[in-house]
Every structure is written in structure tokens, then in C-alpha cells.
Amino acid sequence: MSLDRTTPTTRALTFAAAAAFVLIAAGCSSDKAAAPTTTAAKATTTVAAPATTDSTKPTDATSPATAATTAPTEATTADTTADTTAPSDTTAATSEATVDTTTAGGDAAVPVWEQNAVAHRGQNGKTFTIDCTKDGTPGPIWGTETYTDDSSICTAAVHVGLITVATGGKVSYQIAAGTDTYPGMDGNGVTSSQYGEWPGSFVFPDAPPGSGTFTPSTETWDESVSTGTAAVGDKIVVDCSTDGHLGSVWGTGTYTSDSSICTAAVLEGLVTVDKGGVVVVDVTAGQDSYKGSTKNGVTSSDYAAWGLSFSFPKDQTPPPTKTTSDTTTPTT
């Protein structure tokens, strides 16, 4: 089931699968309808993609292949047609390039900026290279310094500062295990999207996790508890970006799990929309009812029973766990 919302006072009930959640944060939704009795698979608002990325997460681990053939492939074909006795060293070089740039579908004809590391999933610790063409077209990426393996490798290389879109260049990437959180951050003109658990990752040995400087994306203002895998007793840390935007909230003091965490923090006086800030929330049991209120420029709504909640502890010191800006190297 999912929750389709219209206004705080006009309600309609639906349930749908959750999307990105940073165990450290997740997306928020719009207006509620009738009170559900469970938090399973709640709907969230899809965050619009930034100019440099597409934040629509594929429903499986396979990136769509295209029929386009890159210039190098055409050139190789032409050379082979003209001379069937090409030197063995040339053949070896062509073979190596094909292996290094293979995609989930095993189609070397896929444009290099669309290629990902899904085909190498499970080969943890193994390093591959890819030669990103200049003046490329950035593709979607999820994560920061550690990326879901269906992310565009070349775009991720721009995100960490190894290359630029204009110049391109050869980069090495290493296969890593999947993690339960991929924070979305801004870096080097690219905005990555957040995502929750994913079965495979890749990192860049020349830009290891923790070495770069990134800033929170405004997507943090769409994060909530209900799209992730948080359970009662968990603590979640959200780094609300500067120049954010208000979302929907239900409750006061204790909020429904699908309420915008950053917006609830504004109502509580913990952060402001223009300056943002880091907030800590406790995941708590659902309540029989939630009372709305108006404060600090935010109006929350009433709601009936809901299966999971969150509140802000008095001690706002972040726990020694991953936050939306944490990029701990995954186990390989």
C-alpha cells in the first residue's frame, strides 16, 4: 500500500514501495488521507533530478542499454574490415578496452558515460579502468565516494574530482560490497542522489572514501524515516542543507515517520531553512494520534493512528555512526 496525499485536511489512502533512505535519512511525502495502521511500503515524493544527474532509481540492478555505438567501436570495426591481418598487439589493446568498459548487459557499444559496474558485482577488491570521453553526457549516480554499482562510473569520477565532463580521461574504479546507505551530496558541479540498501558498490582508489569535500544536497529536506529500514530504538542523523525547502509534517513533538525530518526540525527551532544544520532523531513506536501545530513558520497537521514515529532527543550530539556525509569504506 502507499500513501497518496492531497491536502492536510483532505485525505486518501494508498501505500507504495519506499525509495532512498540514508540510515541516516530518507525522503518525505505529500498530503495524507485516512489513517493507516502500518508503515509498510509507504509512498514518498520522487525528488526531481538535478541538471547533471537523474535521481530516478532503476527498479533493478540492470542499467538500460542503448543501441548507440561509440566512435572508437566504429573505428575498430572499420580497421578490421580494411585489414583482417591486424597486428596482435592492436587486437590485444582492443580486447582490453572492451573488458574495461563492459556494462551490465555486456554491451560494449553502450556510450561510455552510461556505463556502470553491475557486470563486476561480487568481484570485491578487483580494479578496472574506464576511459571517459571528453564532453560527455553525465548519467545518474547514487552515493558519495562509495556509489551503487549501477551508477554512471564517469559521472561519479567527476563527482569525486578525478576528471571533468569537458576533458574526460582514464580512471580506475574498484568493486566493493553493497551497503545499506548511499548519501546524496553535491560535489564538483554534480549532485548525487541518496539511496538505501543496494547489493553492490564501487569506489575510486585515487579518491578513497573520506578524502573529498562535499556539501549536503537540498534533497535532505525530502528525507523521512518511513522509506528506510529504521526500527524503533534507532537513531538517525540528517544534515539538512542550506537554502532548503519545507515539506509536509504531521504531529508536534512526536511525528509520523513519513514527515519531513528537516521541516519538523524547523518547527522545533533546531534548524532554519536558510542555514540548515545537523539534527538527530530517535525512531519511536507509532501513536494513536498526532496533534498539529504552527511555529517558526511551519504548520504541521493532525493525524490519526500511524505505525511508526520519530522525535528529537534533547541531546542533539550525533552518535558515532554514519551520517548523510559519512563515507566509510565498505567491506570488500
Number of C-alpha atoms within 10 A of each C-alpha: 15 17 26 22 21 13 14 19 13 11 16 14 15 17 17 15 13 20 25 28 28 33 27 29 35 35 31 32 24 20 21 26 19 17 17 20 13 14 22 18 18 24 25 28 14 16 18 12 15 15 10 16 20 18 22 15 19 11 8 8 19 16 21 13 17 11 9 10 14 14 11 13 15 12 11 14 11 11 12 13 11 10 9 8 9 12 9 9 9 10 13 11 10 14 11 11 15 17 14 17 25 21 26 20 15 15 16 21 21 21 21 23 26 22 31 28 28 24 18 21 20 16 14 18 15 14 17 16 16 22 16 24 19 14 12 18 16 21 20 25 31 31 28 30 29 31 33 32 31 29 26 23 32 31 31 32 26 18 26 26 17 19 20 20 20 11 11 20 16 13 18 18 23 21 26 27 22 23 20 16 29 32 31 30 26 18 20 16 13 21 31 32 29 31 29 24 18 18 15 24 28 33 28 22 13 15 17 15 18 15 11 14 12 18 17 23 24 21 25 30 29 28 32 32 30 33 30 26 16 22 15 13 11 14 21 27 24 27 22 32 24 19 13 20 18 18 23 24 32 28 24 21 17 22 31 32 29 30 28 28 35 34 30 30 25 19 21 16 12 17 20 23 19 12 11 23 18 18 21 25 24 20 24 21 16 21 17 11 17 22 15 18 16 11 12 11 12 17 20 23 20 18 24 17 16 21 18 23 26 30 21 21 13 8 9 13 11 16 11 6 12 18 22 29 22 16 21 16 16 18 10 15
